[in-house]
Amino acid sequence: MNSETTHDDHHHGAPKGLTRWLFTTNHKDIGSLYLWFSFIMLLLGGTYAMGIRAELMQPGIQYFDPETFNMLTTMHGLIMVFGAIMPAFVGLANWLIPMMIGAPDMALPRMNNWSFWILPVAATMLLIASPAFGWTFYAPLSTEYSGGIAFFVFAVHLLGFSSIMGSINIIATILNMRAPGMTLMKMPLFVWTWLITAFLLIAVMPVLAGAVTMMLTDHYFGTAFFKAAGGGDPVLFQHVFWFFGHPEVYIMILPAFGIVSHIIPTFSRKKLFGYTSMVYATASIAFLSFIVWAHHMFTVGMPVAGELFFMYATMLIAVPTGVKVFNWVSTMWRGAMTFETPMLFSIAFVFLFTLGGFSGLMLAITTADFQYHDTYFVVAHFHYVLVTGSLFTIIAAAYYWLPKWTGNMYNEGLGKWHFWLSTISVNVTFFPMHFTGLAGMPRRYADYPLQFADFNFISSIGAFVFGLSQLLFLYIVIACIRSKKAEDKATDQVWEGAEGLEWEIPSPAPYHTFATPPEIK
Amino acid sequence: MSFKSLKTIKDKLGLTALLVFSGSALADVDPYVGNGATYDFPDPVTPLARTALNQHHESFWICVAIAVVVFGVMIYSLFAHRKSRGVTPATFHESTTVEVLWTIVPFVILAVMGASATKSLIEYEDTSGSEMTIKVTGKQWYWVYEYVDGKNTPLSKKGKVRFESHINADHKKASLNNLDVTKIKNYLVDVDKPLVIPIKTRIRFLLKSDDVIHSWWVPKFGVKKDSIPGYVNSTWAYVEKEGTYRGQCAELCGTYHAYMPIVVKAVSQAEYGKWYTAQKSGAGKVKIGTSKAALMKAGEKIYATKCAACHQAEGQGLGKTFPALKGNAMVNGPALEHITMVLKGKGAMPKFDDMSDAELAAVITYERNSWGNKASVVKPADVKKAR
């Protein structure tokens, strides 16, 4: 880069109009695009969830015939995983990684633009497909017993392209563009967790692409990868899918671990207890995530030696995850805590994610898993780790960095309302599902025996409140962005205890930051 | 305090809360297991289910113990270490000793859990020493049971008993048509013909599928095993006491996944022997006459259980996938084409060649002469020829 362009960079601000967003290569713009996209998807996926809960509120079929109901559960899962949670973390990575490591932008800005703009196209194709075979699309239900699957397959391919390009970009940025003096072991934890997540993505997205490609050729070109009658193997599908699927769930939680490791020290006014062990724990979880996949399929009839291996490996994950929880608690211990909205969501995360971790450990016990498997107990488990785990930290991150992004403080009172409404209603929704599951209600049921009616009713009430509460979040964010009040202006450091490069630049962060790299002591 | 007594207390507390929440309308229903809202697995009736329950309790209480310690420390900290109390933050961080300690301690706890889990899993997967075998086939959306062999039971005689088990058609109808279901006994977990097994007998279940993956699950047996096309899976049960045990399909298998329940009647060995002999001699099988009236009468019943899910009760069809039979050109055309379609299937239409000639003749005749359709009567002999 010659001195002339560097000079230009210092002065031009954001371009105006639609083309700013269409052609942008600015990491902050792309970060915003990702975050808005994921928020729209959250509301859409949430709408599907409201449909599901409305149908399940009472026994009998009231609103959606069983096939439509299956479509709702399928699309709810796909949209939340691929449309809401994953893009939200990529959006946060775009905004924060360059600012945290003192880089002027992402390493590959044009590819960055491309990896975002693929997403709305992929989401549209997914909506056109609207399959009803479950988000895990098990063969042969998906391959031989469903209508057109081409749109679904290509939508998944596009999502994969987007994720892989985003990951390459993140790895290239982190490995090449850190400010002088920022060694790997000085990187903020959000950067570390994303570096590891990006490797996970590159490792498993091609596996998912392989699964859907085999599905495509089975459906349209007469191959028999998953077709027993042609010499194929339906269980192979599950192995391939979960070899992707299990690392995928860590892809959705590792960046969350990073975020919480920023927020808890800030509001405890105390350094993170064990930085080094946090890094090692993240890497251990990432490694273990590759050798536990078959715990999703204990009922397919594996040899007992296989079941034992996957049970042990799964139980092992509790060790590094425990290390993380202990470190967060030790960070709070003898700190001087205040409870602003980001901290509240982070504390709720530690409680509720750990609760989801406990049910995860119980699910690992294979003999008991035969009872839990494919019941609402599992539904409760993965919503505790994905909603109160991933989604709660994304919300915490939004509150935490919103003043840096917009230059304005959000309304703290409303933020607290949002927190309490969400936290209470999310538990009213998902906690009873443990009991419906233990009592024997299978998942993906459009209608159910009467004994499950009471808990389903409570879950539905909770879900409606939780869904509506997120509109309050939307209002808070918009009000924060648009605020012109002087008393809302954020300082550069924003939070008393905040540490890191992003808190040393002005609020709002200028369109271009760190054109000259900062010096790290 | 034992788990049982705690459960009772929780039951009472929980139920009161529930009544406040949901009104009492649903509180007096007849549940298919347990009593109203429950917080645990249903009471086990096999060794496997008891093992699963024990494993569940063991891991649950270990988790509770860990939670009490970790959350206790955290909650104390949340109250004691807040800025509003004027505390100054400590500066300690990084301690290899502590990190090593809280890596090793959980590992030891896991090792203890793993040891008992290993023992129970090996017992669970050991299907040897069975005294009789029942083949279970999953189909969209019902189960087929076949008694394969039965050493040391009356089953050693030649001949096999095989039958289908469909959901009670009234329940499905009430569900899909949004009728009042709150008074229906065993709603959605009742079948036209339950599986009958002897108690105190080690039974091996072989699971297979003819279409997509299903999962055969009876919670009180602690048994859940997938039925997968191309595979034969096995599991076992030793039912200790007589009773009717219910379960449901546990793997998404398409549109009517929620409508293929499992009902197992466990009876004394003597009673089972009598039942089996009667089945073998054909008692209980409905004899279908060959007159048009007889065929129509039998056909109506078969249509309701086998065809109405897709082609609908009045033959009006459903969307493009499931064409209307009312006024359908093929149904009103030559008989052979119609018979072949039902026998061999085509596209989304499954083949029904496992039904008897008489049953097929009855249902085809019924389709050809209902809802305004006017076509020839099909006799069992016609079906036999077309096979």
Contacts between the chains, C-beta under 8 A, distances in Angstrom:
chain1	res1	chain2	res2	distance
A	59	B	175	7.9
A	59	B	181	5.2
A	59	B	182	7.1
A	59	B	187	6.7
A	60	B	174	7.2
A	60	B	175	5.8
A	60	B	178	5.4
A	60	B	179	7.2
A	60	B	180	7.8
A	60	B	181	4.6
A	61	B	175	5.4
A	61	B	176	5.5
A	61	B	177	7.8
A	61	B	178	5.6
A	62	B	178	5.6
A	65	B	176	7.2
A	66	B	176	7.7
A	66	B	255	5.0
A	66	B	256	6.0
A	66	B	257	7.3
A	66	B	258	6.6
A	66	B	259	7.7
A	67	B	255	4.6
A	70	B	252	7.2
A	70	B	254	7.7
A	70	B	255	6.8
A	70	B	257	7.4
A	132	B	255	7.8
A	133	B	252	7.2
A	133	B	254	7.9
A	134	B	252	4.7
A	138	B	212	7.9
A	138	B	213	6.0
A	138	B	251	7.6
A	138	B	252	7.1
A	140	B	211	7.4
A	140	B	212	5.5
A	140	B	213	7.4
A	140	B	229	6.2
A	141	B	212	4.3
A	141	B	213	6.9
A	141	B	252	6.7
A	141	B	253	6.6
A	141	B	254	6.0
A	144	B	212	7.7
A	145	B	140	7.7
A	145	B	211	6.7
A	145	B	212	5.5
A	145	B	254	6.0
A	147	B	321	7.5
A	228	B	228	7.8
A	228	B	229	4.3
A	228	B	230	2.5
A	228	B	231	7.5
A	229	B	229	7.4
A	229	B	230	7.4
A	232	B	230	7.8
A	233	B	230	6.7
A	234	B	213	6.3
A	234	B	228	5.6
A	234	B	229	5.9
A	234	B	230	6.4
A	234	B	231	7.8
A	235	B	228	6.3
A	235	B	231	7.0
A	268	B	81	7.6
A	268	B	89	6.8
A	269	B	83	7.1
A	269	B	89	4.3
A	270	B	89	4.5
A	270	B	90	6.4
A	270	B	91	7.1
A	270	B	93	7.5
A	271	B	91	7.2
A	271	B	93	4.4
A	272	B	93	6.7
A	273	B	92	7.8
A	273	B	93	5.1
A	273	B	94	7.2
A	273	B	95	7.8
A	274	B	93	7.1
A	274	B	94	5.9
A	274	B	95	7.3
A	274	B	98	7.7
A	274	B	99	5.5
A	275	B	93	7.6
A	275	B	94	7.0
A	276	B	94	6.8
A	277	B	99	4.4
A	299	B	215	6.0
A	299	B	224	5.3
A	299	B	225	5.8
A	299	B	226	5.0
A	299	B	250	7.7
A	299	B	251	7.8
A	300	B	226	5.0
A	300	B	228	6.6
A	300	B	231	8.0
A	300	B	233	7.6
A	301	B	207	7.9
A	301	B	225	6.4
A	301	B	226	6.5
A	301	B	228	7.4
A	301	B	231	6.5
A	301	B	233	3.9
A	301	B	234	7.5
A	304	B	121	6.4
A	304	B	122	6.1
A	304	B	125	4.3
A	307	B	121	6.1
A	307	B	125	7.1
A	308	B	118	6.1
A	308	B	121	6.5
A	311	B	114	7.3
A	311	B	117	6.4
A	311	B	118	7.8
A	311	B	121	7.1
A	312	B	114	6.1
A	315	B	110	4.9
A	315	B	113	6.8
A	315	B	114	5.9
A	316	B	110	7.1
A	318	B	106	6.1
A	318	B	110	6.1
A	319	B	103	6.0
A	319	B	106	5.3
A	319	B	107	5.6
A	319	B	110	7.1
A	322	B	102	6.7
A	322	B	103	8.0
A	322	B	106	4.7
A	323	B	99	6.8
A	323	B	102	6.2
A	323	B	103	6.0
A	325	B	70	6.5
A	326	B	70	7.4
A	326	B	102	4.7
A	329	B	70	6.4
A	329	B	73	5.8
A	329	B	74	5.0
A	329	B	77	7.0
A	330	B	98	7.5
A	331	B	93	7.8
A	332	B	74	6.7
A	332	B	77	4.9
A	332	B	78	7.2
A	332	B	81	6.6
A	333	B	73	7.2
A	333	B	77	5.1
A	333	B	81	6.7
A	333	B	90	7.8
A	334	B	77	7.6
A	334	B	81	5.5
A	334	B	87	7.5
A	334	B	89	7.0
A	334	B	90	4.0
A	334	B	92	7.6
A	335	B	77	7.8
A	335	B	81	5.4
A	335	B	89	4.8
A	335	B	90	7.1
A	336	B	81	6.7
A	336	B	82	7.1
A	336	B	83	4.2
A	336	B	87	5.0
A	336	B	88	6.4
A	336	B	89	4.2
A	337	B	77	7.7
A	337	B	78	6.9
A	337	B	81	5.7
A	337	B	82	4.8
A	337	B	83	6.1
A	338	B	82	7.1
A	338	B	83	4.9
A	338	B	84	7.5
A	339	B	82	7.6
A	347	B	74	8.0
A	347	B	78	7.0
A	350	B	74	6.9
A	351	B	71	6.7
A	351	B	74	7.5
A	354	B	67	7.3
A	354	B	70	6.9
A	354	B	71	7.7
A	355	B	67	7.7
A	358	B	63	4.0
A	358	B	66	7.5
A	358	B	67	6.6
A	361	B	59	6.4
A	361	B	63	6.4
A	361	B	113	7.9
A	362	B	56	6.9
A	362	B	59	4.5
A	362	B	60	6.4
A	362	B	63	6.6
A	365	B	55	5.1
A	365	B	56	7.7
A	365	B	59	5.1
A	365	B	113	6.9
A	365	B	117	4.8
A	366	B	117	6.5
A	366	B	121	5.0
A	366	B	124	7.8
A	367	B	48	8.0
A	367	B	51	5.6
A	367	B	52	5.3
A	367	B	55	4.7
A	367	B	117	6.3
A	367	B	120	4.3
A	367	B	121	5.3
A	367	B	124	5.4
A	368	B	52	5.2
A	368	B	55	4.2
A	368	B	56	4.4
A	368	B	59	6.6
A	370	B	52	6.2
A	370	B	124	7.2
A	370	B	222	6.7
A	370	B	223	7.2
A	370	B	224	4.9
A	371	B	41	5.8
A	371	B	49	7.8
A	371	B	52	4.8
A	371	B	53	8.0
A	371	B	56	6.9
A	371	B	219	6.7
A	371	B	222	6.2
A	371	B	224	6.8
A	373	B	215	8.0
A	373	B	224	5.9
A	373	B	250	6.9
A	374	B	215	6.5
A	374	B	224	7.6
A	374	B	250	4.3
A	374	B	251	6.1
A	375	B	250	7.2
A	435	B	37	6.8
A	435	B	38	6.9
A	435	B	39	5.2
A	438	B	38	7.2
A	438	B	39	6.7
A	438	B	40	5.6
A	438	B	41	5.7
A	438	B	56	7.8
A	439	B	33	7.0
A	439	B	34	6.4
A	439	B	37	7.8
A	439	B	38	4.7
A	439	B	40	8.0
A	439	B	41	7.9
A	439	B	42	6.9
A	440	B	33	6.4
A	440	B	41	7.9
A	440	B	42	6.3
A	440	B	219	4.2
A	440	B	247	7.4
A	440	B	248	7.5
A	442	B	217	7.4
A	442	B	248	5.4
A	442	B	249	7.0
A	442	B	250	4.6
A	442	B	257	8.0
A	442	B	258	7.8
A	443	B	252	7.8
A	444	B	252	4.6
A	444	B	257	6.2
A	445	B	248	7.7
A	445	B	257	6.8
A	445	B	258	4.2
A	446	B	257	7.8
A	446	B	258	5.3
A	447	B	175	4.8
A	447	B	188	6.4
A	447	B	258	5.2
A	447	B	259	7.9
A	448	B	188	6.8
A	448	B	258	6.9
A	449	B	31	7.1
A	449	B	32	5.2
A	449	B	186	7.4
A	449	B	187	5.4
A	449	B	188	5.0
A	449	B	189	5.1
A	449	B	248	7.9
A	450	B	26	6.6
A	450	B	29	4.1
A	450	B	30	7.4
A	450	B	31	6.3
A	450	B	181	7.2
A	450	B	182	6.6
A	450	B	184	7.7
A	450	B	187	5.1
A	451	B	29	7.1
A	451	B	31	3.2
A	451	B	32	6.0
A	451	B	33	6.8
A	451	B	34	6.7
A	451	B	36	6.8
A	451	B	37	7.9
A	451	B	38	7.7
A	453	B	22	7.6
A	453	B	26	4.5
A	453	B	29	7.1
A	454	B	18	4.6
A	454	B	21	7.4
A	454	B	22	5.4
A	454	B	26	5.9
A	454	B	27	7.6
A	454	B	36	7.1
A	454	B	37	5.1
A	455	B	18	7.9
A	455	B	37	6.3
A	457	B	21	6.9
A	457	B	22	4.6
A	457	B	26	7.6
A	458	B	18	7.4
A	458	B	21	5.7
A	458	B	22	7.1
A	461	B	21	7.6
